[in-house]
Amino acid sequence: LPHFQQALHHSPGSEEAWRGQALCLYRLGKLPAAAASFKEALEMNPESCEAHCGMGWVLYKQLDYPAALERFTAAVALNPTHSPSFYGRGMCYYDTGEYEAAVREFNYVLMIDPTNATTRRLRGLARFHCGHHEKIWWAPPPGTTCTAPSPSSAWS
């Protein structure tokens, strides 16, 4: 955090420094301060996919799912291969019980990053909630050694 504060002291118009400070504040759990820094970053560069996504995560943590979805969607519009933004949309949908939409967003993440084990697991849980029990366990991507657990071991 001090590194970004020093950078902002020397270059207060640096979107990258505002975004870096915001990310540090987010990780420290200082959500209002992180939101203020992401807002500054977006004022410097409204086309920053990363700043929109970061603001989306702040809003998600504050349980403002509609506003978080707007930010993640803005990020996807700026960069249609930005998997963290698709993941954020998936999490918003998952947490609001919109499991079919969550599966769709998690599928986008896996198209971009087929080895993302966390997304694969969450997609399985969303499918379970949708009643698609036959599609919960999928084979790992080609070339990996990871194997899915049997359904019976998932409950033990």
C-alpha positions, -999 to +999 in steps of 0.1 A: +000+000+000+028+025+008+042+020-027+010+030-043+005+059-020+040+072-029+032+067-066+000+087-062+019+115-044+042+118-074+016+110-101-020+117-088-034+112-123-021+076-126-050+052-131-027+023-125-016+036-091-052+043-081-062+008-091-032-007-073-041+012-041-077+001-045-067-036-048-045-033-017-073-017+003-097-044-010-074-071+002-072-054+036-110-054+039-112-016+037-141-017+012-153+020+013-117+032+008-112+006-020-144+018-037-132+054-035-099+044-051-115+023-079-138+053-085-107+075-090-092+050-113-123+049-134-124+087-136-088+086-149-097+058-174-134+048-179-122+021-203-103+002-176-116-034-176-096-041-144-110-011-125-146-020-134-140-056-123-123-044-091-153-022-083-175-052-091-157-072-064-161-044-038-198-042-046-201-080-044-185-081-010-209-053+001-237-077-011-249-051-037-253-078-064-272-057-090-245-030-090-217-056-090-233-073-120-233-039-138-196-034-131-187-070-142-208-066-173-190-033-181-157-051-177-168-079-200-179-054-226-144-039-226-126-072-226-147-103-236-119-126-225-115-113-189-123-144-169-124-127-135-153-106-147-172-137-159-164-154-126-177-123-107-210-124-127-212-161-120-208-156-082-235-129-082-259-152-099-249-181-077-254-161-045-288-148-056-300-183-065-299-178-102-281-211-108-287-215-145-272-181-151-243-190-128-236-221-148-236-201-180-210-176-166-189-203-152-189-220-186-175-188-201-147-188-175-139-224-183-138-216-221-111-190-213-093-210-186-102-247-188-079-256-159-097-234-134-106-259-107-125-235-084-148-225-112-153-262-122-163-270-086-187-241-084-202-249-117-208-284-104-225-270-073-247-247-094-257-276-116-266-296-085-289-267-074-304-268-109-312-305-106-286-315-132-271-342-110-258-362-140-236-332-150-220-325-116-188-344-121-169-337-153-137-352-165-107-329-160-093-310-190-071-330-213-035-332-201-042-329-164-039-356-138-067-343-116-096-367-111-131-358-099-141-375-066-169-400-067-203-385-056-203-407-025-169-393-013-181-357-017-204-361+013-178-377+036 
